[in-house]
């Protein structure tokens, strides 16, 4: 499945609810799911990881759709040629010091 197809599937399933909720609350739901994903990473259970990754992706697709962003197009623009900073595949940027949360 292409990203665009996934976004369409989410639109067909949830767009009415998403529009009623609005982008701010949809973003908050997505952040909540990211927190659940981090818990699953910490717990290390594969079934939890798969579920939480899927939930984060679904909420990301919903939010992008609400805001009129074609996520597949945006991703390809940003990452289609490799690392957006150095342009290489694999990335040749200097390593980030341990403890920093920057890519």
C-alpha positions as CSV (number, residue, x, y, z in Angstrom):
1,X,0.0,0.0,0.0
2,X,1.3,3.5,-0.9
3,X,1.2,6.2,1.7
4,X,-1.4,8.1,-0.4
5,X,-3.6,5.0,-0.4
6,X,-3.3,4.8,3.4
7,X,-4.2,8.4,3.7
8,X,-7.3,7.9,1.5
9,X,-8.3,4.9,3.7
10,X,-8.1,7.0,6.8
11,X,-10.0,9.8,5.1
12,X,-12.8,7.5,4.1
13,X,-13.0,6.0,7.6
14,X,-12.5,9.0,9.9
15,X,-12.7,12.3,8.0
16,X,-16.2,13.3,9.3
17,X,-15.1,12.7,13.0
18,X,-11.7,14.4,12.3
19,X,-13.3,17.5,10.9
20,X,-15.7,17.7,13.8
21,X,-12.8,17.3,16.3
22,X,-10.6,19.7,14.5
23,X,-6.9,19.7,13.9
24,X,-5.7,20.8,17.4
25,X,-7.5,17.9,19.2
26,X,-6.5,15.5,16.4
27,X,-2.9,16.5,17.0
28,X,-3.3,15.9,20.8
29,X,-4.7,12.4,20.1
30,X,-1.6,11.8,17.9
31,X,0.7,12.9,20.7
32,X,-1.1,10.6,23.1
33,X,-0.5,7.7,20.7
34,X,3.2,8.6,20.5
35,X,3.4,8.4,24.3
36,X,1.8,4.9,24.1
37,X,4.3,4.0,21.4
38,X,7.2,5.0,23.7
39,X,5.7,2.9,26.5
40,X,5.6,-0.1,24.1
41,X,9.2,0.6,23.1
42,X,10.2,0.5,26.8
43,X,8.2,-2.7,27.4
44,X,9.6,-4.3,24.2
45,X,6.5,-6.4,23.3
46,X,6.3,-6.9,19.5
47,X,2.5,-7.0,19.5
48,X,2.2,-3.7,21.4
49,X,4.8,-2.1,19.1
50,X,3.0,-3.1,15.9
51,X,-0.3,-1.8,17.3
52,X,1.1,1.5,18.6
53,X,3.1,2.2,15.4
54,X,-0.1,1.6,13.4
55,X,-2.0,4.0,15.7
56,X,0.6,6.7,15.4
57,X,0.7,6.4,11.6
58,X,-3.2,6.5,11.4
59,X,-3.3,9.7,13.6
60,X,-0.5,11.3,11.5
61,X,-2.4,10.5,8.3
62,X,-5.6,12.0,9.8
63,X,-3.9,15.2,10.9
64,X,-2.1,15.6,7.5
65,X,-5.4,15.1,5.8
66,X,-7.2,17.6,7.9
67,X,-4.5,20.2,7.2
68,X,-4.5,19.4,3.4
69,X,-1.0,17.8,3.3
70,X,-0.4,15.0,0.9
71,X,1.9,13.0,3.2
72,X,3.4,10.9,0.5
73,X,4.3,14.0,-1.5
74,X,5.7,15.8,1.5
75,X,7.8,12.8,2.5
76,X,9.2,12.4,-0.9
77,X,10.0,16.1,-1.1
78,X,11.9,16.0,2.2
79,X,13.5,12.5,2.1
80,X,13.3,11.3,-1.5
81,X,16.9,12.1,-2.2
82,X,18.3,10.8,1.1
83,X,19.2,12.8,4.2
84,X,17.7,16.3,3.9
85,X,20.8,17.8,5.6
86,X,23.7,16.1,3.8
87,X,21.9,14.6,0.8
88,X,23.5,11.3,1.2
89,X,22.2,7.7,1.4
90,X,23.3,6.6,3.9
91,X,23.4,9.8,5.9
92,X,27.0,11.1,6.4
93,X,26.1,13.8,8.9
94,X,28.3,13.9,12.0
95,X,26.8,11.7,14.8
96,X,24.6,13.4,17.3
97,X,26.2,13.3,20.8
98,X,24.6,10.8,23.1
99,X,21.6,12.1,25.0
100,X,20.5,14.6,22.4
101,X,17.1,14.0,20.7
102,X,18.1,15.7,17.4
103,X,18.3,14.1,14.0
